[in-house]
Amino acid sequence: MSAFLALNACSGKKDTLQGTRVSVLDKPQVSALQKEASKAVLLSEAQNVTTWSQTLSSATHTSKNLLAAQNLSERWSASFGEGADKRNLLLASPVIVDGVVYTQDVEGTVSAFDLKSGEKIFKQKLKPQNENDSSSAMNGSGIAADTKNLYALTGFGSVFALDLKDGNILWRKDLNIPLRTAPTVAGGKLFVQTIDNRLFCLDTSDGAEIWTYSISAEETVLAGGAASAYDSSKQIVVTAFSNGELQAFNAQIGYPLWSNNLVSTGKFIAASPINAVKAAPVIDGNVVYAIGNNNQMLAANLETGDIIWQKQIGGTATPFVDKEAVFFVSNNMDLIALDKSNGNILWQQPLLADMSAKDKAEIYISGPILVNSQLLVATSSGDVLMFDAKTGAQKSDLHIGEPLPFGPIGADKYIVFVSSDAELIVYQ
């Protein structure tokens, strides 16, 4: 269960999860869902995209209905370094810019491959200031790119800017506190969250600090954390902290605009008492969608924070927001579609329903993304499940054969998977 492993920020020990797992959907909702299961969801048109530069493709964490081949087949695979082990988790999902896919392994090494051929373009090892320091775990924390640079974060507390073409280090910023969350970049600003709940806004040209903001740290967090969502046109950045707080800032000066909480206070017992948020918030137009681990999901006005709707549903994977619906995987291993305007359930599809509760407890699920109007979710058992996004009906599956710690990404009609062993697997 490496992707959902709860980590103590100081000791690295796993906390025991308390409470009883129960459904977060009440009986009236389920009945309505069953009656309306045939109701189709209006989707955006599938289109070819050329860039997947950061979490769910963009700084706002919105993506497209990707156009790809109807029958995906493997084109190539390549190792990009050291994979996960008992001490280090693979945290950095790849990105794609201008026909090149970039990766980062658990030791912080960044590699680049030609998306079509799999040819390696460069390899750049990122090292701590003290090269003899072997105490830092999870050294590769996440990457993001703009049109000029690739930005890479490390567990030993450094931010690097690399040249997209050759991987040369352009600058580094040492924050001297472990980093576990992928950065977000747009409009000359780079947003970096530290493990002790500090948010840094850095200048992409040289790494200079523009502003910083901090709140109280949480003792127990979820490995990975939630990348900030940033609307550069409105100059608003939204960040989910490890204590469950969702906060928006004026991105120019770091002034807090509003805050909400992603921790349930209702009657449902959470599957886990951990308040930390692992799923990144999503900005779609003037609405923020966010889900926390402790059974709280909401839609809020981007500028005011006023809650539009909220549900007592928990999850750790970033939701996919499309034309009419918000698609996500819940902590109960249900793939769910909600009406994004009011939060009403459109359909619900239990995942791995044929497995025993004991076996399901050993599996984690990532995604979804939308490809050819089908939702793709990846599992740690090496299977990719595909569902009709209009109805929730399962269409097919794809057996990769390697544990998959992230949901797939895509660009130029290619779909890219990463295994926990640091294997890059590209389909077309």
C-alpha angles and dihedrals in degrees: 000000000000098000092055097038112139110225130197106230093224108030104024091227121142116246120224111251113232131200138049122286109238136165114277091203115081123224097258090054092050092049092051089047093054092049093050098040092116093056108113125224119229108236134196116255117270111252139175115254125191102200137052099173104164145346108350090351103292146044090261090049092237120133139182136251093265122225114223141146114297092230108043118208132178115264102177145334134203140177115245099189139281119006134205124302136168092287104033127051124202101242106161117090113203126253133209126217128167096343095314126109116209126202139182124204130207092271093057096255113149119208134182128208134184104253095219102041105022091233112156112241101183146340123210124185114210112210136190119248088257102052091195091060107112096161098094115096125203095024096177108067107163148308138223134173142206126190093286112026145032114224119207129187127203138203090238090066105259133128118209132193113205131189108253093221104048107007094241113159109249097180142339132210118201111209093173095219126094117268121209104162132079116250127243122220137186139130096017094306128110119196118206127178121201127212091253093059102263119141117207126196109201133187108247092214096066110351093255114159113253095179142329135207131191139189132181115299124242118229095216122043140168116253111258104020128208123298115227119255115226132193103194093187092059094031091230124136122190121202133184113211129205093255090064096259119140111203136179125207139190096250095211097061105008094245113159112243102181143331137211133181128244094196119104119236094178134104096273117101112230120235085231131020091218111120096195120121118226099167114084118237116248126220113206112174106308095340132089119208118196139165129195133203093242099068104276128120126168149169116217139177108265096220101040106021091231108158114244095183139337137196134196093238125123132207144154103209123085111258121241111231117201137165098299107357146056111219122197146146115246128214086255089063095251122140104221136187118202128188100252093213097058109004095246115153113255096178141336127208121190112223125219089006092161093060126090119250089249093054093044090054088065094053129080126192130212133194148349115218125168118242123170088345090303125114114233121201125180126216134204087238089068099255127125112208121205125204136182102252092209097057108009092240114148110244106180145317138235122216111215094171096217129088109266115210096182140037115260124267129207148198138154089021091299122121116208128204130184126205126212087248090065095257117151110214119188126194132187 
